[in-house]
């Protein structure tokens, strides 16, 4: 779902798109490694690997595994808190994940909810990405019973096989630079031809409502997306979300983002050179020179309500419960602690609460310090 950069030839653009999609493969391999070692409970993530990747799993160094755990813990916590806070007041909510790639958070959190005997409070979980990415994911989801069974009922293949929809989950191809088209695909009924499949039913499938409702509280999730997007496009996207769900009669919601920042130092220069060797650029990096610039971007876009950001190092050292920190630190020995801290200080989890009415409070999320007994 990461956009094409304007002003380039079709060949250059296609190569750039492929390079950006390759970053999702990197993230998937990292999640699978972290899950296999016990950092994460994400048993279905391996279903999105290619057969060759499953036969020859890659091992990530402890530095990567610890970072994957901390960012995932923080993001999961915010998503769970968002859904739970609305459940407490009897309202269902929605999640919109842009640039989702092979992310398996929907299935991971559904599994956790079932194991804890809690009701799933997400009326619809919607993911958007490049057509090439959504087509591949749609095929995998439709072909794996473990994934299909979590979707809440029959599924429909849509957008010529580049997407699918079900009562609880939808997957759509899209480009965040084309906000009119994106908005229409998310908020209007689908008019594309579709076919249906189900692991448990062959009965006629009723027409589904639009993927999202502007009247339900909605969480916008952006994980390492905006750094690949020109700042003007990022600002337009965030303003669209704030306008759509922050209107007086809208449902409100929240934004959760994971981004690198402060890349104008030596660490950032090395990082950008390494990415350039893979055909990747970071057009969004200049817009986030500091930790404070991350929540400030949300405020400029019209997000009314508490905002904040914490580095992933801060998440590890202050937000993880003591038992969880001790558990993950015991999985592998890490010698390069200074390098770990340097990397984690350049990434942050940001959140913002969107209030549809001035002065409205309640159902607000944010990362807080863990309470350690005896500390």
C-alpha positions as CSV (number, residue, x, y, z in Angstrom):
1,X,0.0,0.0,0.0
2,X,3.0,2.2,0.1
3,X,2.6,4.7,-2.7
4,X,4.5,5.1,-5.9
5,X,6.8,8.1,-6.0
6,X,5.7,10.7,-8.6
7,X,7.9,11.9,-11.4
8,X,9.6,8.6,-12.2
9,X,9.3,6.4,-15.2
10,X,7.1,3.3,-15.1
11,X,10.2,1.0,-15.0
12,X,11.8,3.0,-12.1
13,X,8.5,3.1,-10.2
14,X,8.0,-0.6,-10.6
15,X,11.4,-1.3,-9.3
16,X,10.8,1.0,-6.4
17,X,7.6,-0.7,-5.5
18,X,9.2,-4.1,-5.5
19,X,12.0,-2.8,-3.2
20,X,9.4,-1.4,-0.8
21,X,7.5,-4.7,-0.8
22,X,10.7,-6.5,0.0
23,X,10.7,-4.7,3.4
24,X,7.5,-6.6,4.3
25,X,9.3,-9.9,3.6
26,X,12.1,-8.8,6.0
27,X,9.5,-8.0,8.7
28,X,7.7,-11.3,8.2
29,X,10.9,-13.3,8.5
30,X,11.7,-11.3,11.7
31,X,8.3,-12.1,13.2
32,X,8.6,-15.7,12.3
33,X,12.0,-16.0,13.9
34,X,10.9,-14.2,17.0
35,X,7.8,-16.4,17.3
36,X,9.8,-19.6,16.8
37,X,12.2,-18.6,19.6
38,X,9.4,-17.7,22.0
39,X,9.6,-13.9,21.9
40,X,6.1,-13.7,20.4
41,X,3.0,-15.9,20.4
42,X,2.4,-15.7,16.6
43,X,2.0,-19.3,15.4
44,X,0.2,-18.5,12.2
45,X,2.8,-16.0,10.8
46,X,4.7,-18.9,9.2
47,X,1.7,-19.5,6.9
48,X,2.7,-16.4,5.0
49,X,6.2,-17.6,4.3
50,X,7.1,-19.1,0.9
51,X,7.7,-22.9,0.8
52,X,11.4,-22.3,0.4
53,X,11.4,-19.9,3.4
54,X,9.6,-22.5,5.5
55,X,12.1,-25.2,4.5
56,X,15.1,-23.0,5.3
57,X,14.0,-20.6,8.1
58,X,16.3,-17.6,8.6
59,X,17.7,-16.8,12.1
60,X,17.7,-13.2,13.2
61,X,20.3,-11.9,15.7
62,X,19.2,-11.2,19.3
63,X,19.2,-7.4,18.6
64,X,16.5,-7.8,15.9
65,X,14.5,-10.3,18.0
66,X,14.4,-7.9,21.0
67,X,13.4,-5.0,18.8
68,X,10.7,-7.0,17.1
69,X,9.3,-8.1,20.5
70,X,9.3,-4.5,22.0
71,X,7.6,-2.9,19.0
72,X,5.0,-5.7,18.7
73,X,4.3,-5.6,22.4
74,X,3.7,-1.9,22.4
75,X,1.6,-1.9,19.2
76,X,-0.5,-4.9,20.3
77,X,-1.1,-3.2,23.7
78,X,-2.4,0.0,22.1
79,X,-4.7,-1.9,19.7
80,X,-6.0,-4.2,22.5
81,X,-6.6,-1.1,24.8
82,X,-8.5,0.7,22.0
83,X,-10.8,-2.3,21.4
84,X,-11.3,-3.0,25.2
85,X,-12.0,0.6,26.1
86,X,-14.9,0.8,23.6
87,X,-16.1,-2.6,24.7
88,X,-16.4,-1.3,28.3
89,X,-18.9,1.3,27.1
90,X,-20.8,-1.1,24.9
91,X,-19.5,0.2,21.5
92,X,-17.9,-1.9,18.8
93,X,-14.9,-0.5,17.0
94,X,-12.9,-0.9,13.8
95,X,-9.3,-1.2,12.7
96,X,-7.8,0.2,9.5
97,X,-4.3,-1.1,8.8
98,X,-2.6,0.7,5.9
99,X,0.5,-0.9,4.4
100,X,-0.3,-4.1,6.3
101,X,1.6,-6.5,4.0
102,X,1.7,-10.0,5.6
103,X,0.9,-8.7,9.1
104,X,-0.8,-11.4,11.2
105,X,-2.0,-9.2,14.0
106,X,-5.7,-9.8,13.3
107,X,-5.2,-13.5,13.8
108,X,-2.9,-13.2,16.7
109,X,-5.3,-11.0,18.7
110,X,-8.3,-13.1,17.7
111,X,-6.5,-16.1,19.1
112,X,-5.6,-14.2,22.3
113,X,-9.2,-13.1,22.8
114,X,-10.4,-16.7,22.4
115,X,-7.9,-18.1,24.8
116,X,-8.8,-15.4,27.4
117,X,-12.6,-16.1,26.8
118,X,-13.1,-12.5,25.9
119,X,-15.6,-11.2,23.3
120,X,-14.0,-9.9,20.0
121,X,-15.0,-6.3,19.9
122,X,-13.8,-5.4,16.4
123,X,-16.7,-5.0,14.0
124,X,-14.3,-5.0,11.0
125,X,-10.6,-5.3,10.6
126,X,-9.5,-3.8,7.2
127,X,-6.1,-4.0,5.6
128,X,-4.9,-2.1,2.5
129,X,-1.7,-2.6,0.6
130,X,-0.1,-2.8,-2.9
131,X,-2.3,-4.9,-5.3
132,X,0.6,-7.4,-5.6
133,X,0.8,-7.8,-1.9
134,X,-3.0,-8.1,-1.3
135,X,-3.4,-10.6,-4.2
136,X,-0.7,-12.9,-2.6
137,X,-2.2,-12.5,0.9
138,X,-5.8,-13.1,-0.4
139,X,-4.7,-16.4,-2.0
140,X,-3.0,-17.5,1.2
141,X,-5.9,-16.5,3.5
142,X,-8.4,-18.3,1.3
143,X,-6.3,-21.5,1.1
144,X,-5.5,-21.9,4.8
145,X,-8.2,-23.2,7.0
146,X,-6.5,-21.8,10.1
147,X,-6.8,-18.3,8.7
148,X,-10.2,-18.7,7.1
149,X,-11.8,-19.9,10.4
150,X,-11.1,-16.6,12.1
151,X,-12.9,-14.5,9.6
152,X,-16.4,-14.7,11.1
153,X,-18.1,-16.5,8.3
154,X,-18.0,-16.9,4.5
155,X,-15.5,-15.0,2.5
156,X,-15.7,-13.3,-0.9
157,X,-12.9,-12.9,-3.4
158,X,-12.9,-9.3,-4.7
159,X,-11.1,-6.8,-6.9
160,X,-10.2,-9.5,-9.5
161,X,-8.6,-11.7,-6.8
162,X,-6.6,-8.8,-5.4
163,X,-8.7,-8.6,-2.2
164,X,-11.3,-10.4,-0.1
165,X,-14.0,-9.6,2.4
166,X,-15.8,-11.4,5.2
167,X,-18.0,-10.4,8.1
168,X,-15.0,-9.5,10.3
169,X,-12.1,-8.9,8.0
170,X,-11.5,-7.2,4.6
171,X,-8.4,-7.0,2.4
172,X,-8.2,-4.3,-0.2
173,X,-5.7,-3.1,-2.8
174,X,-5.0,0.6,-2.7
175,X,-2.7,3.6,-3.0
176,X,-2.7,6.1,-0.1
177,X,-1.8,9.0,-2.5
178,X,-5.2,8.5,-4.2
179,X,-7.3,9.5,-1.3
180,X,-10.5,9.9,-3.2
181,X,-10.2,6.4,-4.6
182,X,-9.1,5.0,-1.2
183,X,-12.0,6.7,0.6
184,X,-14.5,5.4,-1.8
185,X,-13.2,1.8,-1.6
186,X,-13.3,1.9,2.2
187,X,-16.6,3.7,2.8
188,X,-18.7,2.6,-0.2
189,X,-20.2,-0.8,-1.0
190,X,-18.1,-2.9,-3.3
191,X,-19.3,-3.0,-6.9
192,X,-16.6,-5.4,-8.1
193,X,-17.4,-8.9,-9.3
194,X,-16.7,-11.5,-6.6
195,X,-16.8,-15.2,-5.9
196,X,-17.4,-16.8,-2.6
197,X,-15.8,-19.6,-0.6
198,X,-16.2,-20.9,2.9
199,X,-14.7,-23.6,5.1
200,X,-18.1,-24.3,6.7
201,X,-20.9,-23.1,4.5
202,X,-22.0,-23.2,0.9
203,X,-25.2,-21.1,1.4
204,X,-25.8,-17.8,-0.4
205,X,-23.7,-15.0,0.9
206,X,-25.6,-11.7,1.7
207,X,-24.1,-8.5,0.4
208,X,-21.6,-6.9,2.8
209,X,-21.8,-3.4,4.0
210,X,-18.9,-1.0,3.1
211,X,-15.6,-2.1,4.6
212,X,-15.7,0.7,7.2
213,X,-18.3,3.0,8.8
214,X,-17.4,6.6,9.7
215,X,-19.8,6.3,12.6
216,X,-17.8,3.6,14.5
217,X,-14.7,4.4,16.5
218,X,-11.8,3.5,14.2
219,X,-8.1,2.9,14.9
220,X,-5.7,3.8,12.1
221,X,-2.6,1.6,12.2
222,X,0.6,2.6,10.2
223,X,3.7,0.5,10.9
224,X,6.8,1.7,9.2
225,X,4.7,3.2,6.3
226,X,5.0,7.0,6.4
227,X,8.8,7.0,6.2
228,X,8.4,5.7,2.6
229,X,5.9,8.4,1.7
230,X,6.5,12.1,0.8
231,X,5.5,14.3,3.7
232,X,2.7,16.0,1.7
233,X,1.1,12.7,1.1
234,X,1.4,11.6,4.7
235,X,-0.1,14.9,5.9
236,X,-3.0,14.5,3.5
237,X,-3.7,11.0,4.6
238,X,-3.7,11.9,8.3
239,X,-5.9,14.9,7.7
240,X,-8.3,12.7,5.7
241,X,-8.6,10.3,8.6
242,X,-9.0,13.1,11.2
243,X,-11.7,14.8,9.0
244,X,-13.6,11.6,8.3
245,X,-13.7,10.1,11.8
246,X,-13.3,13.4,13.7
247,X,-16.4,15.1,12.3
248,X,-19.1,16.1,14.8
249,X,-21.3,13.0,14.1
250,X,-18.5,10.6,13.4
251,X,-17.2,7.8,15.7
252,X,-13.8,9.3,16.6
253,X,-10.9,6.9,17.1
254,X,-7.1,6.8,17.4
255,X,-3.9,6.6,15.4
256,X,-1.0,4.3,16.1
257,X,2.2,4.5,14.2
258,X,5.6,2.9,14.2
259,X,8.4,4.9,12.6
260,X,12.1,5.6,12.5
261,X,13.1,9.2,13.3
262,X,16.1,11.4,13.7
263,X,17.9,9.9,10.7
264,X,20.1,13.0,10.1
265,X,22.9,11.6,12.3
266,X,25.6,9.0,11.6
267,X,23.3,6.1,12.3
268,X,20.7,7.5,9.9
269,X,23.3,8.1,7.2
270,X,24.5,4.5,7.4
271,X,20.9,3.2,7.4
272,X,20.0,5.3,4.3
273,X,23.1,4.2,2.4
274,X,22.3,0.5,3.1
275,X,18.7,1.0,2.0
276,X,19.8,2.8,-1.2
277,X,21.9,-0.2,-2.1
278,X,18.6,-2.1,-2.2
279,X,16.9,0.5,-4.3
280,X,15.1,2.1,-1.3
281,X,14.7,5.7,-0.3
282,X,13.1,7.4,2.7
283,X,11.3,10.5,1.4
284,X,9.4,10.8,4.7
285,X,12.5,10.9,6.9
286,X,13.1,14.7,6.8
287,X,9.6,15.2,8.3
288,X,10.5,13.4,11.6
289,X,13.8,14.8,12.8
290,X,13.0,14.3,16.5
291,X,10.8,12.2,18.8
292,X,8.5,15.3,19.3
293,X,8.0,15.7,15.6
294,X,6.0,12.4,15.5
295,X,3.0,13.4,17.7
296,X,3.2,17.0,16.4
297,X,2.5,15.6,12.9
298,X,-0.8,14.2,14.3
299,X,-1.8,17.5,15.9
300,X,-1.1,19.4,12.7
301,X,-3.4,16.9,10.9
302,X,-6.3,17.7,13.2
303,X,-6.1,14.9,15.7
304,X,-7.8,16.4,18.8
305,X,-7.0,14.6,22.0
306,X,-4.0,13.3,23.9
307,X,-1.0,12.4,21.7
308,X,2.4,10.9,22.6
309,X,5.4,8.9,21.4
310,X,8.0,6.7,23.1
311,X,11.2,5.2,21.7
312,X,11.3,1.5,21.4
313,X,14.2,1.6,23.9
314,X,11.9,3.4,26.3
315,X,9.2,0.8,25.7
316,X,11.6,-2.0,26.5
317,X,13.0,-0.3,29.7
318,X,9.9,1.3,31.1
319,X,6.7,-0.1,29.6
320,X,7.3,-3.9,29.7
321,X,6.2,-5.6,32.9
322,X,9.2,-6.9,34.8
323,X,8.3,-10.5,34.3
324,X,8.0,-10.0,30.6
325,X,11.3,-8.2,30.3
326,X,13.0,-10.9,32.3
327,X,11.4,-13.6,30.2
328,X,12.6,-12.2,26.8
329,X,16.0,-11.3,28.2
330,X,16.5,-14.9,29.1
331,X,15.8,-16.3,25.6
332,X,19.1,-15.3,24.1
333,X,22.3,-13.7,25.3
334,X,23.0,-10.3,23.8
335,X,26.5,-8.8,24.0
336,X,26.0,-5.7,21.8
337,X,23.8,-3.8,24.3
338,X,25.1,-0.4,23.2
339,X,24.2,-1.2,19.6
340,X,20.8,-2.4,20.6
341,X,20.1,0.8,22.5
342,X,21.3,2.9,19.5
343,X,19.0,1.2,17.1
344,X,16.0,1.2,19.4
345,X,16.5,5.0,20.2
346,X,15.9,5.7,16.5
347,X,12.4,4.0,16.3
348,X,9.3,5.0,18.1
349,X,5.7,4.1,18.7
350,X,3.3,7.1,18.4
351,X,-0.3,7.4,19.3
352,X,-3.0,10.0,19.0
353,X,-6.6,10.1,20.2
354,X,-9.2,11.5,17.8
355,X,-12.2,13.2,19.5
356,X,-15.2,13.9,17.3
357,X,-16.3,16.7,19.7
358,X,-14.3,19.3,21.5
359,X,-13.9,18.5,25.1
360,X,-15.0,14.9,24.8
361,X,-13.0,12.4,26.9
362,X,-12.9,8.7,27.6
363,X,-11.7,5.6,25.6
364,X,-8.2,7.1,25.3
365,X,-5.1,5.0,24.7
366,X,-1.4,5.6,25.4
367,X,1.7,3.8,26.5
368,X,2.4,4.1,30.2
369,X,5.1,3.0,32.5
370,X,4.7,-0.5,33.9
371,X,4.3,-0.8,37.6
372,X,7.0,-2.9,39.1
373,X,6.4,-4.3,42.6
374,X,9.1,-3.4,45.0
375,X,10.6,-0.8,42.6
